[in-house]
Amino acid sequence: MAKGAGLLNLFPSGEAWVQNRLTIFVVWEFPSPSAQGDRMYIVTTETVAGKKTKKTIGLVKGNTVKAKNIGRDLVAGIRNIVGGEVDEYTKLLTEARELAIKRMEKEAKKKGANAIVGVRVTTSQIAQAASEVLVYGTAVVVQ
């Protein structure tokens, strides 16, 4: 497994790996403050450390499709020739992951959850210039 350095912007305190080229697994706890001051725990593990699962609500997901644009493609083409990280695409995918996670969190809150366990992030190319980021997990109530 290769370390996924680009994930550190989204997951600053955790360890991240890329497996099977497109599936991302992050092992740590990510408390997310909501507008009401409640915490939404988003974890890749099956339980939230130090918390007891009181109720399993079910599957929640969030996704987004992001497309490349001409400006980013021109810069990326130059970077491919000279080498180096393609920051424009890294930023695009980071924004897509953040949006997908927010959508998943919103769905979980709507269903009455305060945690999401077993979270997975996947990406897929759905068109020549567009990729989908899908985040899914199990919404639960913890105490």
Summary of the structure (lengths in Angstrom):
residues: 143
radius of gyration: 16.5
end to end distance: 34.1
largest distance: 54.1
contacts: 418
relative contact order: 0.23
helix: 29%
strand: 44%
